[in-house]
Amino acid sequence: MVNYTSENDVIHDLVSSKIDAILFPDTEIDKVIANGTPIIALKPYAFLGYSGIAVEKENNTSSKSLVNNLIEITHVMHQDRTLTSIIMNYFNNDYS
């Protein structure tokens, strides 16, 4: 097992056969392949990268209110499939 600090270093070592395989988020590896890097993604993927909403953690009323509103908005968007539509537009896979 090798830990890397740069995605480019991982891809370089894979292409140059210094390592045999990597676990990489599916959306990122698809971009690398689309850019012409000579590697093959095994499917089904062993590792899927999920996107989500992130908020800086603080213990104050305004951040709690923001998080609660984001949860409600996301819930509604999931129910009416707006979230699925947006995700499919960018990732061609429904991570919602």
OpenMM code with the backbone's topology and positions (N, CA, C; nanometers):
from openmm import Vec3, app, unit

residues = "MET VAL ASN TYR THR SER GLU ASN ASP VAL ILE HIS ASP LEU VAL SER SER LYS ILE ASP ALA ILE LEU PHE PRO ASP THR GLU ILE ASP LYS VAL ILE ALA ASN GLY THR PRO ILE ILE ALA LEU LYS PRO TYR ALA PHE LEU GLY TYR SER GLY ILE ALA VAL GLU LYS GLU ASN ASN THR SER SER LYS SER LEU VAL ASN ASN LEU ILE GLU ILE THR HIS VAL MET HIS GLN ASP ARG THR LEU THR SER ILE ILE MET ASN TYR PHE ASN ASN ASP TYR SER".split()
positions = [
    Vec3(0.0867, -0.1171, 0.0000),
    Vec3(0.0000, 0.0000, 0.0000),
    Vec3(0.0907, 0.1225, 0.0000),
    Vec3(0.0601, 0.2174, -0.0870),
    Vec3(0.1381, 0.3400, -0.0985),
    Vec3(0.0435, 0.4582, -0.0881),
    Vec3(0.0783, 0.5549, -0.0072),
    Vec3(0.0009, 0.6790, 0.0023),
    Vec3(0.0675, 0.7852, -0.0839),
    Vec3(-0.0117, 0.8594, -0.1572),
    Vec3(0.0381, 0.9653, -0.2448),
    Vec3(-0.0188, 1.0990, -0.2007),
    Vec3(0.0542, 1.2052, -0.2316),
    Vec3(0.0051, 1.3395, -0.2013),
    Vec3(-0.0472, 1.4091, -0.3261),
    Vec3(-0.0286, 1.3473, -0.4428),
    Vec3(-0.0714, 1.4085, -0.5677),
    Vec3(-0.1367, 1.3039, -0.6577),
    Vec3(-0.2517, 1.3381, -0.7151),
    Vec3(-0.3174, 1.2473, -0.8097),
    Vec3(-0.2298, 1.2233, -0.9318),
    Vec3(-0.1584, 1.3259, -0.9748),
    Vec3(-0.0709, 1.3108, -1.0912),
    Vec3(0.0392, 1.2075, -1.0668),
    Vec3(0.0926, 1.2045, -0.9441),
    Vec3(0.1967, 1.1063, -0.9116),
    Vec3(0.1423, 0.9639, -0.9171),
    Vec3(0.0194, 0.9459, -0.8711),
    Vec3(-0.0442, 0.8138, -0.8749),
    Vec3(-0.0598, 0.7680, -1.0194),
    Vec3(-0.1146, 0.8533, -1.1026),
    Vec3(-0.1364, 0.8183, -1.2425),
    Vec3(-0.0035, 0.7915, -1.3118),
    Vec3(0.0975, 0.8735, -1.2841),
    Vec3(0.2300, 0.8532, -1.3442),
    Vec3(0.2859, 0.7160, -1.3077),
    Vec3(0.2778, 0.6800, -1.1796),
    Vec3(0.3304, 0.5500, -1.1368),
    Vec3(0.2521, 0.4343, -1.1968),
    Vec3(0.1237, 0.4513, -1.2159),
    Vec3(0.0426, 0.3475, -1.2784),
    Vec3(0.0814, 0.3297, -1.4252),
    Vec3(0.0899, 0.4392, -1.4976),
    Vec3(0.1231, 0.4337, -1.6397),
    Vec3(0.2645, 0.3786, -1.6609),
    Vec3(0.3565, 0.4138, -1.5706),
    Vec3(0.4950, 0.3675, -1.5857),
    Vec3(0.5181, 0.2290, -1.5253),
    Vec3(0.4102, 0.1621, -1.4817),
    Vec3(0.4140, 0.0260, -1.4261),
    Vec3(0.4893, 0.0144, -1.2947),
    Vec3(0.5053, 0.1248, -1.2216),
    Vec3(0.5643, 0.1166, -1.0880),
    Vec3(0.4654, 0.0553, -0.9894),
    Vec3(0.3370, 0.0716, -1.0190),
    Vec3(0.2315, 0.0072, -0.9420),
    Vec3(0.1361, -0.0599, -1.0401),
    Vec3(0.0621, -0.1588, -0.9912),
    Vec3(-0.0245, -0.2379, -1.0792),
    Vec3(-0.1685, -0.1898, -1.0852),
    Vec3(-0.2154, -0.1244, -0.9794),
    Vec3(-0.3565, -0.0850, -0.9753),
    Vec3(-0.3743, 0.0278, -0.8739),
    Vec3(-0.4838, 0.1003, -0.8899),
    Vec3(-0.5183, 0.2065, -0.7954),
    Vec3(-0.6673, 0.2014, -0.7647),
    Vec3(-0.7032, 0.2498, -0.6481),
    Vec3(-0.8433, 0.2762, -0.6154),
    Vec3(-0.8595, 0.4266, -0.6275),
    Vec3(-0.9456, 0.4683, -0.7176),
    Vec3(-0.9596, 0.6089, -0.7530),
    Vec3(-1.1074, 0.6365, -0.7718),
    Vec3(-1.1573, 0.7542, -0.7347),
    Vec3(-1.2993, 0.7835, -0.7581),
    Vec3(-1.3353, 0.7669, -0.9055),
    Vec3(-1.4484, 0.7047, -0.9319),
    Vec3(-1.4883, 0.6741, -1.0695),
    Vec3(-1.4965, 0.7976, -1.1579),
    Vec3(-1.5482, 0.9067, -1.1049),
    Vec3(-1.5605, 1.0269, -1.1865),
    Vec3(-1.4232, 1.0810, -1.2254),
    Vec3(-1.3274, 1.0694, -1.1368),
    Vec3(-1.1925, 1.1195, -1.1647),
    Vec3(-1.1189, 1.0303, -1.2635),
    Vec3(-1.1307, 0.8991, -1.2472),
    Vec3(-1.0591, 0.8086, -1.3386),
    Vec3(-1.1181, 0.8184, -1.4786),
    Vec3(-1.2481, 0.8399, -1.4874),
    Vec3(-1.3102, 0.8582, -1.6196),
    Vec3(-1.2543, 0.9825, -1.6893),
    Vec3(-1.2295, 1.0897, -1.6126),
    Vec3(-1.1702, 1.2107, -1.6696),
    Vec3(-1.0284, 1.1827, -1.7182),
    Vec3(-0.9512, 1.1094, -1.6393),
    Vec3(-0.8130, 1.0772, -1.6755),
    Vec3(-0.8105, 0.9968, -1.8055),
    Vec3(-0.8991, 0.8990, -1.8164),
    Vec3(-0.9065, 0.8161, -1.9373),
    Vec3(-0.9520, 0.9002, -2.0565),
    Vec3(-1.0511, 0.9863, -2.0344),
    Vec3(-1.1010, 1.0724, -2.1427),
    Vec3(-0.9932, 1.1671, -2.1945),
    Vec3(-0.8969, 1.2009, -2.1087),
    Vec3(-0.7869, 1.2881, -2.1493),
    Vec3(-0.6759, 1.2117, -2.2215),
    Vec3(-0.6972, 1.0814, -2.2447),
    Vec3(-0.6024, 1.0051, -2.3246),
    Vec3(-0.5001, 0.9236, -2.2478),
    Vec3(-0.5094, 0.9185, -2.1175),
    Vec3(-0.4155, 0.8383, -2.0400),
    Vec3(-0.4416, 0.6899, -2.0689),
    Vec3(-0.3362, 0.6150, -2.1040),
    Vec3(-0.3549, 0.4754, -2.1450),
    Vec3(-0.3727, 0.3785, -2.0278),
    Vec3(-0.4860, 0.3895, -1.9616),
    Vec3(-0.5198, 0.2966, -1.8528),
    Vec3(-0.6621, 0.2473, -1.8754),
    Vec3(-0.6971, 0.1412, -1.8046),
    Vec3(-0.8293, 0.0811, -1.8180),
    Vec3(-0.8961, 0.0786, -1.6810),
    Vec3(-1.0199, 0.1229, -1.6758),
    Vec3(-1.0979, 0.1149, -1.5527),
    Vec3(-1.1728, -0.0181, -1.5520),
    Vec3(-1.1597, -0.0906, -1.4448),
    Vec3(-1.2329, -0.2159, -1.4311),
    Vec3(-1.3730, -0.1855, -1.3821),
    Vec3(-1.4704, -0.2466, -1.4450),
    Vec3(-1.6097, -0.2231, -1.4055),
    Vec3(-1.6756, -0.3561, -1.3741),
    Vec3(-1.7592, -0.3639, -1.2741),
    Vec3(-1.8031, -0.2502, -1.1946),
    Vec3(-1.6885, -0.1957, -1.1094),
    Vec3(-1.6953, -0.0657, -1.0820),
    Vec3(-1.5924, -0.0010, -1.0041),
    Vec3(-1.5853, -0.0586, -0.8632),
    Vec3(-1.4643, -0.0697, -0.8109),
    Vec3(-1.4460, -0.1134, -0.6728),
    Vec3(-1.4664, 0.0029, -0.5768),
    Vec3(-1.4554, 0.1240, -0.6297),
    Vec3(-1.4642, 0.2430, -0.5457),
    Vec3(-1.5404, 0.3501, -0.6219),
    Vec3(-1.6459, 0.4025, -0.5621),
    Vec3(-1.7233, 0.5099, -0.6233),
    Vec3(-1.7067, 0.6363, -0.5401),
    Vec3(-1.6807, 0.7475, -0.6072),
    Vec3(-1.6694, 0.8750, -0.5375),
    Vec3(-1.8028, 0.9456, -0.5378),
    Vec3(-1.8494, 0.9825, -0.4226),
    Vec3(-1.9778, 1.0495, -0.4130),
    Vec3(-1.9579, 1.1978, -0.3855),
    Vec3(-2.0353, 1.2798, -0.4523),
    Vec3(-2.0303, 1.4239, -0.4306),
    Vec3(-2.1335, 1.4606, -0.3253),
    Vec3(-2.1084, 1.5673, -0.2566),
    Vec3(-2.2044, 1.6084, -0.1562),
    Vec3(-2.1861, 1.7537, -0.1190),
    Vec3(-2.2711, 1.7998, -0.0329),
    Vec3(-2.2663, 1.9369, 0.0156),
    Vec3(-2.1770, 1.9395, 0.1390),
    Vec3(-2.0873, 2.0362, 0.1463),
    Vec3(-1.9986, 2.0493, 0.2618),
    Vec3(-2.0164, 2.1871, 0.3239),
    Vec3(-2.0179, 2.1906, 0.4564),
    Vec3(-2.0309, 2.3153, 0.5306),
    Vec3(-1.9263, 2.3126, 0.6412),
    Vec3(-1.8570, 2.4239, 0.6591),
    Vec3(-1.7587, 2.4314, 0.7668),
    Vec3(-1.8292, 2.4113, 0.9004),
    Vec3(-1.7724, 2.3249, 0.9838),
    Vec3(-1.8356, 2.2920, 1.1110),
    Vec3(-1.8085, 2.4028, 1.2135),
    Vec3(-1.9153, 2.4591, 1.2632),
    Vec3(-1.9081, 2.5586, 1.3694),
    Vec3(-2.0252, 2.5334, 1.4640),
    Vec3(-2.0108, 2.5751, 1.5853),
    Vec3(-2.1180, 2.5586, 1.6823),
    Vec3(-2.1913, 2.6904, 1.7049),
    Vec3(-2.2523, 2.7383, 1.6004),
    Vec3(-2.3329, 2.8596, 1.6181),
    Vec3(-2.4667, 2.8420, 1.5482),
    Vec3(-2.5604, 2.9259, 1.5825),
    Vec3(-2.6966, 2.9147, 1.5321),
    Vec3(-2.7041, 2.9296, 1.3812),
    Vec3(-2.6271, 3.0209, 1.3236),
    Vec3(-2.6382, 3.0454, 1.1797),
    Vec3(-2.5936, 2.9244, 1.0985),
    Vec3(-2.4871, 2.8551, 1.1398),
    Vec3(-2.4443, 2.7382, 1.0631),
    Vec3(-2.5437, 2.6233, 1.0781),
    Vec3(-2.6038, 2.6090, 1.1964),
    Vec3(-2.7044, 2.5037, 1.2154),
    Vec3(-2.8270, 2.5308, 1.1287),
    Vec3(-2.8662, 2.6567, 1.1209),
    Vec3(-2.9798, 2.6941, 1.0373),
    Vec3(-2.9488, 2.6686, 0.8907),
    Vec3(-2.8280, 2.7037, 0.8472),
    Vec3(-2.7873, 2.6794, 0.7098),
    Vec3(-2.7904, 2.5306, 0.6777),
    Vec3(-2.7345, 2.4484, 0.7661),
    Vec3(-2.7321, 2.3036, 0.7440),
    Vec3(-2.8744, 2.2491, 0.7369),
    Vec3(-2.9595, 2.2909, 0.8264),
    Vec3(-3.0986, 2.2437, 0.8250),
    Vec3(-3.1688, 2.2825, 0.6957),
    Vec3(-3.1454, 2.4040, 0.6476),
    Vec3(-3.2055, 2.4468, 0.5210),
    Vec3(-3.1501, 2.3659, 0.4041),
    Vec3(-3.0194, 2.3400, 0.4029),
    Vec3(-2.9595, 2.2597, 0.2962),
    Vec3(-3.0142, 2.1172, 0.2958),
    Vec3(-3.0335, 2.0606, 0.4139),
    Vec3(-3.0908, 1.9259, 0.4243),
    Vec3(-3.2314, 1.9243, 0.3652),
    Vec3(-3.3125, 2.0237, 0.3996),
    Vec3(-3.4498, 2.0302, 0.3497),
    Vec3(-3.4518, 2.0498, 0.1974),
    Vec3(-3.3707, 2.1410, 0.1469),
    Vec3(-3.3648, 2.1652, 0.0027),
    Vec3(-3.3205, 2.0398, -0.0716),
    Vec3(-3.2173, 1.9746, -0.0209),
    Vec3(-3.1665, 1.8524, -0.0837),
    Vec3(-3.2720, 1.7424, -0.0821),
    Vec3(-3.3448, 1.7305, 0.0274),
    Vec3(-3.4512, 1.6303, 0.0390),
    Vec3(-3.5594, 1.6537, -0.0670),
    Vec3(-3.6029, 1.7778, -0.0812),
    Vec3(-3.7051, 1.8119, -0.1808),
    Vec3(-3.6525, 1.7846, -0.3219),
    Vec3(-3.5277, 1.8248, -0.3492),
    Vec3(-3.4694, 1.8023, -0.4818),
    Vec3(-3.4560, 1.6528, -0.5119),
    Vec3(-3.4300, 1.5740, -0.4094),
    Vec3(-3.4209, 1.4293, -0.4289),
    Vec3(-3.5588, 1.3713, -0.4597),
    Vec3(-3.6601, 1.4164, -0.3865),
    Vec3(-3.7955, 1.3654, -0.4067),
    Vec3(-3.8508, 1.3988, -0.5447),
    Vec3(-3.8257, 1.5209, -0.5928),
    Vec3(-3.8821, 1.5578, -0.7229),
    Vec3(-3.7865, 1.5275, -0.8393),
    Vec3(-3.6770, 1.4597, -0.8092),
    Vec3(-3.5777, 1.4116, -0.9063),
    Vec3(-3.4963, 1.5228, -0.9726),
    Vec3(-3.5070, 1.6464, -0.9205),
    Vec3(-3.4235, 1.7553, -0.9702),
    Vec3(-3.2768, 1.7234, -0.9445),
    Vec3(-3.2468, 1.6707, -0.8279),
    Vec3(-3.1092, 1.6360, -0.7927),
    Vec3(-3.0539, 1.5307, -0.8879),
    Vec3(-3.1326, 1.4301, -0.9177),
    Vec3(-3.0909, 1.3264, -1.0129),
    Vec3(-3.0611, 1.3868, -1.1491),
    Vec3(-3.1455, 1.4753, -1.1940),
    Vec3(-3.1270, 1.5392, -1.3237),
    Vec3(-2.9954, 1.6164, -1.3295),
    Vec3(-2.9668, 1.6925, -1.2251),
    Vec3(-2.8431, 1.7708, -1.2204),
    Vec3(-2.7220, 1.6784, -1.2178),
    Vec3(-2.7253, 1.5767, -1.1337),
    Vec3(-2.6127, 1.4845, -1.1208),
    Vec3(-2.5883, 1.4099, -1.2517),
    Vec3(-2.6936, 1.3642, -1.3151),
    Vec3(-2.6779, 1.2911, -1.4416),
    Vec3(-2.6175, 1.3810, -1.5493),
    Vec3(-2.6492, 1.5097, -1.5456),
    Vec3(-2.5954, 1.6046, -1.6423),
    Vec3(-2.4431, 1.6130, -1.6338),
    Vec3(-2.3887, 1.6035, -1.5131),
    Vec3(-2.2451, 1.6197, -1.4943),
    Vec3(-2.1682, 1.4884, -1.4843),
    Vec3(-2.2301, 1.3828, -1.4307),
    Vec3(-2.1568, 1.2600, -1.4010),
    Vec3(-2.2035, 1.1368, -1.4781),
    Vec3(-2.3144, 1.1441, -1.5477),
    Vec3(-2.3693, 1.0287, -1.6203),
    Vec3(-2.3911, 0.9070, -1.5318),
    Vec3(-2.4103, 0.9303, -1.4041),
    Vec3(-2.4374, 0.8229, -1.3088),
    Vec3(-2.5093, 0.8875, -1.1903),
    Vec3(-2.6171, 0.8282, -1.1442),
    Vec3(-2.6968, 0.8886, -1.0362),
    Vec3(-2.6377, 0.8536, -0.9002),
    Vec3(-2.5688, 0.9495, -0.8407),
    Vec3(-2.5106, 0.9307, -0.7070),
    Vec3(-2.6022, 0.9801, -0.5967),
    Vec3(-2.7203, 1.0240, -0.6331),
    Vec3(-2.8087, 1.0803, -0.5299),
    Vec3(-2.8715, 0.9710, -0.4454),
] * unit.nanometer
topology = app.Topology()
chain = topology.addChain("A")
for resn in residues:
    res = topology.addResidue(resn, chain)
    for name in ("N", "CA", "C"):
        topology.addAtom(name, app.Element.getBySymbol(name[0]), res)
